[in-house]
């Protein structure tokens, strides 16, 4: 976090707890009272660390490191009572949380350590207080506000750095999945291209019509591969869809052509002529339908029925892709559309997550019903394009 933003955040937190100049003055006036007891407080602080292995394991430099740390802690406590809570003060507190992530210290130890210091400072104030009791109560309240502000900044820094490192780790951990997943997603169109190239190179005297057919297959599957890559790379930032009225039947047929069912699969398509056009991005919804068809075919390696059905439901059009495959276990059903979750042994696990994101950006939704051993039904709910009323 940049220094200006950090200081502004601290000022906001000060206002939240009701910190005032009078609080700062009361804490500063308490410095001579607590100063004599600080060395003993710091010794107690590190003696307690020695009794807790998980906290002690972060101290790897022996007595010399503990000596340096005691000096740092003494300066840190001293700053509490100096009354200068400027940007540099806040930045030093922020670095404490950052450093705790670097050395692997669980933030919970910071919380309890500060509680122990708070208790010691309270005891020092009570023991050395020579003024009116009500002022002692107000001084302790002001000190508590300041300690709470310090803890808030340290925790904020800790969480920010911890989450940033966790995200970097997760990104690195998914690189291998992405590499294998891209291969899986592109294998089908590349195999089609390879087959057509082989035919064009080795066929003896193919007719012009046959040559044109294979050239179109190559072109179509290159476009399909490009669409898959675009969908994968844009998962986190899907482009805004261009919503226009489109008939579903051509989208379905194109998806089937791009993902042809193999032997043993009986395909039925029910898309009555009265089904209205839907408002969608044709390419994006085509990717979704193609993904659902591929999943259905993968679920039926031994063949079965693939049923694609469109029907009207008030101002919506429902498009269902049903298979007679292996189905989805109930414990996986709620997670099946999560990013990087997959029940397949190969693949990226982004297909259904991408599909859901695309459909939602196209002002629709996707639902799934499944029964293990009997199959699954994925249903898209898309917005029907309203027909213009004739002018009177």
Residue, then its C-alpha position, 0 to 999 in steps of 0.5 A: x500500500x502506498x504511503x499516502x493511502x496508508x496514512x489516509x487509512x490510519x486517519x479513517x481508523x482514528x476517526x472510527x475509534x474516536x481518537x483525538x488530540x487529547x488522547x495523544x496528550x494523555x498518552x504522551x504525559x504517561x511516558x515518564x510513568x511507564x518508562x522505568x518498567x519497559x525493560x522488565x516488560x520486554x524481558x517478560x515478553x521474550x521469556x514468554x516466547x521461549x515457552x511457546x515453540x511455534x512462536x520461538x521457531x521464528x527466532x533463528x539467530x540465537x541470543x544476538x537476534x533476541x538482543x536486537x529484537x528487544x531493542x526494536x521492541x523498546x523503540x516500538x513501545x517508546x514511539x507509542x508515547x511520543x505523540x507523533x502519529x504521522x505517515x512514518x509512524x504508520x509505515x513502521x507499524x505496517x512493516x511489522x505485519x509485513x515482516x511477520x509474513x516473511x518470517x512465518x509468524x502466525x498473526x495470532x501470536x501478535x494479538x496475544x503478545x500485544x495483549x500481554x504488553x497491554x496488561x503490563x503497561x496498564x499495571x505500570x500506569x496503576x503502580x506509578x500513578x500519582x494524579x487523580x484516579x479519573x484521569x488514570x482511567x481516561x489515560x488507560x482508555x486513550x492508550x487502549x485506543x492507540x494499541x488497538x489502532x496499532x494492531x489494526x494496521x499490523x493485521x491489515x498489513x499481515x492480511x494484505x501480504x499474506x493474501x498476495x503471497x497466497x494468490x501468487x502461490x495459487x497461480x503458480x500451482x495452477x500453471x501445470x493444470x493450465x498447461x495440461x488443460x489447454x491440451x485437453x481442450x484443444x485436442x479434438x479440433x486439432x485432431x480434426x485438422x490433422x485428419x483433414x491434412x492427412x487426407x489432402x496429402x495422401x488421397x489419390x485424385x480427390x474431387x474438388x468438392x471433397x477438397x473443399x469439404x476438408x478445407x472448410x473442416x480445417x478452417x472451422x476447427x481452427x476457429x473453434x480452437x481459437x475460440x477455446x483459447x479466447x475463452x480460457x484466457x478471458x475467463x477472469x475478464x470475460x469480454x462484454x457480450x454483444x447481445x443481439x437476437x439469434x435463433x437457437x437452432x443454428x447455434x445448436x447445429x453448429x455446436x454439434x458439427x464442431x463436436x460430432x457424436x461418435x458411434x453408439x450415440x443417438x442424438x435428438x434435437x427438439x427446437x420447434x419453429x415457434x421458439x423465439x430468438x434469444x438475446x445473446x452473444x452468438x459466439x459465446x453461447x455457442x462455446x457454452x453449448x459446445x462445452x455441454x455437448x462435449x461433457x455429455x459425450x465424455x459421460x457416455x464413452x459406451x454410447x447412449x442418448x443425447x437429447x437437446x431440447x428448447x422450450x419456451x417459459x414465459x419471457x425465457x427460453x430453456x435449452x437443455x442438454x441431457x445425456x444418459x451417462x455416468x451422472x454426477x455424485x451428489x457431493x460433487x454436484x454443488x461444486x461442479x461449476x467451481x473454477x478448477x474443479x473437475x471430476x475428470x482425470x484430465x482437463x483444466x476444470x474450467x469448462x463449466x465455470x467458464x460456461x456459467x460466467x458466459x451465461x450470466x454475462x448473457x443475462x441468463x443462468x445455468x442449472x444442473x440435475x443429475x443422478x449417478x448411473x442415469x445421466x445429467x441434464x444441464x439447462x440454460x435459461x436465456x432471455x427471449x427476444x420480444x417481438x415488436x408489436x405492430x404499429x396501429 
